[in-house]
Amino acid sequence: MKLCFDTCFYCRPFDNQKHRSQESVEAEIIAIKGAVELCKVLGFDIIGTPAVEREIGMIRDDMKRQDVRDFYDWAINDFVGFNDVIYARAQEIRGMANIKNRDSYHIALAEAAGAAYLLTVDVRLISAASKLDLKTKVINPINFLQEFAEWARLLM
């Protein structure tokens, strides 16, 4: 299985303490770490993208930027780059729904990589993507782990 994670996914574990004190945020952090560990243990591909790398580079706080970059570098084991097909698909996705420019690239890159899932903590992206017919499912890491657990249970 192949998975992509957007920049929000990589940033969440390094949110400030005030934000981390929210129960839902702490649950997402646990799920993010669990999803990455699950992928590593099961040999799933975690796809890196230039869109994530660009956004990580835009993080203003030097320490947070380095922490997020280290997490990203540790997590990924494959990479997909930009090409004309991805640019066209991102434009198509933006035309289908109220999806931000950056997010359209995350989806287009995930689809091009053959990722089954794009994990994000961006609720607006999840909501907008749920209304589209995409090749990649856009999902919160908590819901991904629940879906994976159900799938694994059915296999047993």
PAVO-57619 format. One record per residue (C-alpha): residue number from 1; residue in three letters; x, y, z. Coordinates in steps of 0.02 Angstrom, whole numbers, plus 50000, padded with zeros to 5 digits. Layout:
N
  miba  nutor   east  north     up
   NUM    Ala      X      Y      Z
...
//
This chain:
156
  miba  nutor   east  north     up
     1    Met  50000  50000  50000
     2    Lys  50057  50177  49963
     3    Leu  50013  50329  50067
     4    Cys  50045  50515  50055
     5    Phe  50037  50639  50197
     6    Asp  50010  50825  50177
     7    Thr  50109  50960  50267
     8    Cys  49977  50981  50404
     9    Phe  50004  50797  50447
    10    Tyr  50191  50821  50469
    11    Cys  50170  50984  50566
    12    Arg  50038  50927  50691
    13    Pro  50158  50841  50813
    14    Phe  50254  51006  50826
    15    Asp  50106  51120  50860
    16    Asn  50124  51242  51004
    17    Gln  50078  51185  51180
    18    Lys  49916  51286  51185
    19    His  49854  51199  51028
    20    Arg  49917  51030  51086
    21    Ser  49816  51045  51247
    22    Gln  49658  51014  51146
    23    Glu  49604  50833  51164
    24    Ser  49568  50812  50979
    25    Val  49740  50877  50930
    26    Glu  49828  50761  51051
    27    Ala  49727  50614  50980
    28    Glu  49781  50663  50804
    29    Ile  49963  50669  50859
    30    Ile  49951  50493  50929
    31    Ala  49866  50435  50768
    32    Ile  49998  50518  50659
    33    Lys  50139  50431  50751
    34    Gly  50040  50268  50745
    35    Ala  50006  50283  50558
    36    Val  50190  50311  50518
    37    Glu  50245  50167  50630
    38    Leu  50113  50053  50552
    39    Cys  50175  50095  50378
    40    Lys  50355  50062  50427
    41    Val  50316  49896  50512
    42    Leu  50207  49833  50369
    43    Gly  50322  49898  50233
    44    Phe  50197  50020  50159
    45    Asp  50269  50158  50049
    46    Ile  50260  50334  50117
    47    Ile  50276  50451  49970
    48    Gly  50366  50616  49985
    49    Thr  50319  50760  49871
    50    Pro  50391  50927  49816
    51    Ala  50231  51011  49877
    52    Val  50263  50955  50055
    53    Glu  50447  51001  50043
    54    Arg  50404  51175  49980
    55    Glu  50279  51204  50120
    56    Ile  50399  51141  50253
    57    Gly  50526  51265  50187
    58    Met  50401  51405  50216
    59    Ile  50385  51371  50403
    60    Arg  50449  51530  50486
    61    Asp  50505  51456  50652
    62    Asp  50678  51382  50621
    63    Met  50665  51249  50756
    64    Lys  50492  51192  50703
    65    Arg  50544  51191  50520
    66    Gln  50692  51079  50561
    67    Asp  50588  50963  50671
    68    Val  50455  50945  50536
    69    Arg  50588  50917  50402
    70    Asp  50673  50783  50508
    71    Phe  50506  50695  50536
    72    Tyr  50467  50703  50349
    73    Asp  50640  50639  50300
    74    Trp  50625  50496  50425
    75    Ala  50450  50449  50369
    76    Ile  50463  50444  50179
    77    Asn  50537  50300  50080
    78    Asp  50483  50350  49905
    79    Phe  50456  50511  49808
    80    Val  50349  50578  49666
    81    Gly  50394  50737  49573
    82    Phe  50297  50864  49473
    83    Asn  50257  50842  49290
    84    Asp  50133  50915  49166
    85    Val  50002  50782  49204
    86    Ile  50006  50827  49389
    87    Tyr  49993  51013  49354
    88    Ala  49841  50981  49242
    89    Arg  49760  50864  49370
    90    Ala  49784  50992  49509
    91    Gln  49698  51123  49402
    92    Glu  49557  51001  49366
    93    Ile  49535  50964  49552
    94    Arg  49527  51150  49594
    95    Gly  49391  51168  49464
    96    Met  49285  51029  49539
    97    Ala  49274  51092  49717
    98    Asn  49323  51226  49840
    99    Ile  49499  51159  49863
   100    Lys  49647  51274  49891
   101    Asn  49786  51279  49763
   102    Arg  49913  51195  49879
   103    Asp  49792  51058  49926
   104    Ser  49752  51019  49745
   105    Tyr  49936  50980  49720
   106    His  49939  50864  49871
   107    Ile  49793  50766  49796
   108    Ala  49862  50764  49619
   109    Leu  50033  50705  49678
   110    Ala  49955  50571  49788
   111    Glu  49851  50508  49642
   112    Ala  50002  50509  49526
   113    Ala  50100  50407  49653
   114    Gly  49961  50279  49661
   115    Ala  49929  50316  49845
   116    Ala  49775  50234  49918
   117    Tyr  49765  50371  50051
   118    Leu  49814  50551  50079
   119    Leu  49818  50581  50266
   120    Thr  49785  50756  50331
   121    Val  49719  50845  50485
   122    Asp  49642  50982  50375
   123    Val  49454  50959  50402
   124    Arg  49410  51078  50259
   125    Leu  49514  50976  50137
   126    Ile  49437  50813  50198
   127    Ser  49262  50885  50180
   128    Ala  49292  50956  50005
   129    Ala  49380  50798  49944
   130    Ser  49240  50686  50008
   131    Lys  49125  50764  49878
   132    Leu  49241  50719  49733
   133    Asp  49276  50561  49637
   134    Leu  49462  50545  49674
   135    Lys  49582  50400  49649
   136    Thr  49654  50432  49823
   137    Lys  49551  50439  49982
   138    Val  49582  50596  50085
   139    Ile  49564  50551  50268
   140    Asn  49610  50601  50445
   141    Pro  49744  50489  50526
   142    Ile  49623  50437  50664
   143    Asn  49495  50379  50537
   144    Phe  49632  50295  50435
   145    Leu  49686  50190  50584
   146    Gln  49505  50144  50620
   147    Glu  49477  50096  50438
   148    Phe  49638  49997  50435
   149    Ala  49591  49906  50596
   150    Glu  49422  49858  50521
   151    Trp  49505  49798  50362
   152    Ala  49632  49695  50461
   153    Arg  49492  49622  50568
   154    Leu  49400  49565  50413
   155    Leu  49556  49477  50350
   156    Met  49571  49373  50508
//
